[in-house]
Each structure stands twice: as structure tokens, then as C-alpha cells.
Amino acid sequence: MSDPISSKSDIDPDTGFTPAGEATHPSVSQAARELRDAAEGKVNETIHTAEEKLRGTLNKAKEKSGEFKERATQSARQFRESASEKAQHFKENASAQASQLRDNACEQWEETRVKAKEFHITAEDYIRQNPTKCVLTAIGAGFIIGLLVRR
């Protein structure tokens, strides 16, 4: 006795893999088709749902990237404005300090010039009052400098 499923010619795929000699049960093959159709429908539905979720996520990501870009642009603008204000403040402070230093230097130069002129006048008066003493002092200083340079 041979097994009805063992022979390849006895298996019919359209009837749900039942032997060809036996009575086919339309309900089993119909159930298999319906199950296949249902599975295919469920797969298509899952793919459609996944695509919709993916589109939604993509749209949200685009919105978030747009918001991020806008915030970054706004932050950069604020940073630039703040940097400009600080640079202007530093420039004003540096100009004020430079002006103050220039004024102080001018005052010091004027005082030094006046003192030098006073010293010149005083020295000139002393030389006119004591010419002999000044000439002898100049000769003595020249002699000492000459000795020092010679060594």
C-alpha cells in the first residue's frame, strides 16, 4: 500500500495540497485563498500605515529643522548685534583713553619745555655773572673726560 501523499503527481497545489484522487474540499482551498488574501491585505495595510507614519515623521522633522534653523538664525543675529555693541563700547573707551593719554602727554611736554627754558635762562644768567669760574669749570670737566676716554 502506498502513501497517497508520497507521489508528486498526486499533490495538487490549487486544492490545498490534498491528493488528487480524493474529493477536494472547496472550503479548505477557499479558506487558504482567503487567508492569503487577508494576509496580503494586512501586509498592504501595514505598509500603508508605515508609509503614513514615515511621512508624518518626515514632515515633523522638516518642521523641527525649519524651527531650528530659524532659532539659529535669530541667535546668530542677536550675537552679531551684541558683538557690534560691545565692539562699539570698546572703541569708545579706547578713544577716550587715547585722548586722555594724549592730553596728559601734551601737558607733560609743555611743562618739560617750560622747565628747560627756565633752566636755560638761569644757566645763561649764571654764566654771565661768573664767566671765569664757568670757563675754569668747563676746562676741568673737559680734562677729566679726556682722561677717562683715554683709558
C-alpha positions in Angstrom: 0.0 0.0 0.0 1.5 3.3 -1.0 1.1 6.6 0.9 -1.2 8.9 -1.0 1.0 12.0 -0.3 4.3 10.4 -1.3 3.8 10.7 -5.0 4.4 14.1 -6.6 1.8 13.6 -9.2 -0.9 13.1 -6.5 -0.3 16.6 -4.9 -2.4 19.4 -6.3 -1.4 22.9 -5.0 -4.7 24.5 -6.1 -6.6 22.2 -3.8 -4.6 22.9 -0.7 -2.1 20.1 -1.1 -4.6 17.3 -1.0 -4.2 14.2 -3.0 -5.8 14.4 -6.5 -7.7 11.2 -6.1 -9.5 12.2 -3.0 -12.5 14.5 -3.0 -11.5 18.1 -2.8 -12.8 20.3 -0.2 -13.6 23.6 -1.6 -13.8 25.1 1.9 -10.2 24.4 2.7 -8.8 25.8 -0.6 -11.2 28.7 -0.3 -10.0 29.3 3.3 -6.4 29.2 2.1 -7.1 31.7 -0.6 -9.0 34.0 1.9 -6.2 33.6 4.4 -3.6 34.5 1.7 -5.8 37.5 0.6 -6.2 38.6 4.2 -2.5 38.3 4.9 -1.8 40.3 1.7 -4.3 42.9 2.7 -2.9 43.1 6.2 0.6 43.5 4.8 -0.5 46.2 2.4 -2.4 48.0 5.2 0.7 47.7 7.4 2.9 49.1 4.6 0.4 51.9 4.0 0.3 52.8 7.7 4.1 52.7 8.0 4.4 55.0 4.9 1.9 57.4 6.5 3.8 57.4 9.8 7.0 57.9 7.9 5.6 60.8 6.0 4.3 62.3 9.3 7.7 61.8 10.9 9.4 63.3 7.9 7.1 66.3 8.0 7.7 66.8 11.7 11.4 66.5 11.1 11.2 69.2 8.4 9.2 71.5 10.7 11.7 71.0 13.5 14.6 71.6 11.2 13.0 74.8 10.0 12.3 75.9 13.5 15.9 75.1 14.5 17.2 77.0 11.5 15.1 80.0 12.4 16.2 79.9 16.0 19.8 79.6 14.9 19.5 82.5 12.5 17.9 84.6 15.3 20.6 83.6 17.8 23.3 84.5 15.2 21.6 87.9 14.6 21.4 88.6 18.3 25.1 87.5 18.8 26.2 89.8 15.9 24.2 92.7 17.4 25.7 92.1 20.8 29.2 91.8 19.4 28.7 95.1 17.5 27.5 96.9 20.6 30.5 95.6 22.6 32.9 96.5 19.9 31.5 100.0 19.7 31.7 100.3 23.5 35.4 99.1 23.5 36.1 101.5 20.6 34.6 104.5 22.5 36.6 103.5 25.7 39.8 103.2 23.8 39.3 106.5 22.1 38.6 108.2 25.4 41.7 106.7 27.0 43.8 107.6 24.0 42.6 111.2 24.1 43.3 111.3 27.8 46.8 110.0 27.4 47.4 112.4 24.5 46.3 115.3 26.7 48.5 114.2 29.6 51.5 113.8 27.3 50.9 117.3 25.8 50.7 118.7 29.4 54.0 116.9 30.4 55.7 118.0 27.2 54.7 121.6 27.8 55.8 121.5 31.4 59.2 120.0 30.4 59.7 122.6 27.7 58.9 125.4 30.2 61.4 123.9 32.8 64.1 123.5 30.1 63.6 127.1 29.0 63.8 128.3 32.6 67.0 126.2 33.2 68.5 127.6 30.0 67.8 131.2 31.1 69.1 130.5 34.7 72.3 128.9 33.3 72.8 131.8 30.9 72.5 134.3 33.7 74.9 132.4 36.0 77.5 132.2 33.2 77.2 136.0 32.5 77.7 136.7 36.2 80.6 134.2 36.7 82.4 133.8 33.4 85.9 132.9 34.8 84.5 130.3 37.2 82.5 128.7 34.4 85.4 128.6 31.9 87.7 127.0 34.5 85.0 124.5 35.4 84.5 123.6 31.7 88.3 123.2 31.2 88.5 120.9 34.3 85.5 118.8 33.2 87.0 118.5 29.7 90.3 117.4 31.2 88.6 114.7 33.4 86.5 113.4 30.5 89.7 113.3 28.3 91.5 111.2 30.9 88.5 108.8 31.2 88.2 108.4 27.5 91.9 107.7 27.1 91.9 104.7 29.4 
